[in-house]
Each structure stands twice: as C-alpha cells, then as structure tokens.
Amino acid sequence: MSSSVLERPSSSATGYAPLRLGSLTVDPAVVLAPMAGITNPAFRTLCREFGAGLYVCEMITTRALVERNEKTLQMVRATPDEEDAFSVQLYGVDPATVGRAVEMLVDEGVAGTRPAHIDLNFGCPVPKVTRKGGGSALPWRRVLFRDIVRAAVGAARDVPVTVKTRIGIDADHVTYADAGRIAQDEGAAAITLHGRTADQLYSGTADWAPIARLVETVDIPVLGNGDIWEADDALRMVAETGCAGVVIGRGCLGRPWLFGDLAAAFAGRSRRALPTLREVATVMHRHATLLSEEQGELHGCTDFRKHVAWYLKGFSVGSDVRRALAMVGSLDELAELLAGIPDQPYPTAVLGGPRGRTSPPRPVALPEGWLADRDDPRPPAGAELMASGG
C-alpha cells in the first residue's frame, strides 16, 4: 500500500514478545485463522505482503489426506514465501487417522513441503460437523480428545502441534479448561480459545473472560480469538486476558492490510492504515491477480467475487457497479470497473464493526447420547469428512 495511506492513533506504546511454538518463532504473535474458501495460497500471500505472522491454510480433513484425495493434496501446498513456516490445520475424529495424516505431512512432505506447524480443529460449530460429534462437540468426549492430541503430537515429532477450540458446546457443557489441561499434558505447544460456545455460532459478542481463565489454568501459550476487528482490539485482548498472541478470522475479510496494522501495534508503533478507495482498488486487483495465477483467470476472478462486498464495505459505490463487480470474469474487466469509481476516503464508520458471517444462536446438533459419557473413547460414527476446506 502506498505511502499516502492515512493513519489513525493507537493506544499502544510498547512492543510485545514473539510467540514461541517449539522451535518456531512467530513475530508478531499473530495467526491467520483457517477459513474455508478464503485462506488459500493467494490470500495468504496477500496478507503476508502487509505484515508478518503465521498464516494457516484452509482446514484439511485427515481422512481425505490419508486417502490422497486430489483436491486435498492440492490444498496442502506452501507458497514460495512460506516454505519455512507452512502451517496446516487438520480436522479429524479418529486418533489413528489423525496420526497417519500427521505422519504423511511430517515424514513425506506432502505436496513437497514439510509443515512447520500443525493445528487441530476442535472449534468448528457448523451443524453438519457437530451433529456427527466433530469440531466443537468433540472436546466433550475428553478421552477421545486426549487420544487425538496424543496421536498427533506423537506423530509430529519436532513439529509443534496446537489445538483450537471454543468455550464449550453451550453454557451447560463447558469444555475449554479440561481441553487446555489435556492438550498441555499431551504435549501441545499452545491452545487457541474462541470466546464463544458452539451454540452461539458467530452471534453476539465474544466473551474474553474464559481466555483469561485459561491463561491462569495452563502453562502453555494461550492464543485469543473472537471479535478482533482492529489492531487495537488485539492489544486490548492481550492486556485484558494475558494471552500470548491473537488469532485473526473475520476481521481481515476485505482488509488484508489489517496484518500491517497488527505488526505495527505489536511493535509499539502507532501506524494504522486508512486506505482510500483507489488504494483499496489496487489491493483488490492484486488479490484477483494472485487468484488468477493460482487457478486460471476465469476461475480466479470467479473466486474473487465473494470478496467484493467485504472490500467495498462502507464505501459509496452504486448498486449497478457492485453487481457488475460481483459478476466479473477477467482482470481487465475488474480493472475497468474499479477505475470508474471515484476515489474517496476510507469510511471510518465501519471501523471496529463485525465483518463476514453472522448468525443467531441455536441449539447444537449432536449425535444421540453424545452427552451421556464424557469418557467414551470411541470415534463418533460417520464423523469423518472428505471435503477439505470446511
């Protein structure tokens, strides 16, 4: 982004320690959360161009990896600039399958790259996952949870394994403290806690208090996740909870420069980007170009369409232009449409507000009898997924 980017003041005055995950150092202590259809190589490259951190690929399902599903094998590949810090998130419900998937990644270097970090997904709240006992439903079965973490850590050897989870299934079935203790006992390098229960999905406001309690409960680093819309939200989360770092999800949608803000904030600098629409348009075209290089121009531009509304959030852009951008099929067409929009300052009214998906709370779909026995070690029937990415 050009030097003409405006700035707004920060509350930060001091730098922050880097995150240590085994032999891996993450500086600043900022992690991009895996997001289905979003955190592909193009988006990870774009975000990294704005600021350092750890950039996790889309969720990979262990069954699909073990069975060498073609799409999954394509997804488990590093960009040229992340070969020394490639990060993979795995979803799995069977300890043996998870262990085998980790072995493949670590021993074989699937798709030519050995990961520097592996995260385990126990936070997904999507009904199609929880109704089978996976995702954020699984930590309730603490013995099974233990066995999965144990299998992954054992197979990973020198590659740090972390765990991501939620507060629990709902207010009556809280799991995060047990999950933290178990993850620590089994050798996990860190645990990420999203400040919502599964039944909240992405509704309301994230509760950061459990993050602070987890910091007091375990000795391994705790990463905070939930409602970090601005860099100063990250600083506030660290100050309020004592967490060792932050995980960024929806806050960076249509705002990859947030990682530049975060790098500045964690270094104690006041710089915050307020790009003009012309500068945003340049980033949009760069994003579409990266997708096109990865997927071919037509598929890349088609994939880019879902990002348009996020990039233009708050800007004064006519509905006809927005519709045309949401149907763009080539880089030249995208450039022409963007060039026709008058430049304007960044809409500061959208700062600090939610981005991306929201949904009302709803009861969590669970397998029949799932809550009856927390120490049942059996993998949930039918919970394996073949579709990587979510």
Disulfide bonds with the S-S distance in Angstrom:
none
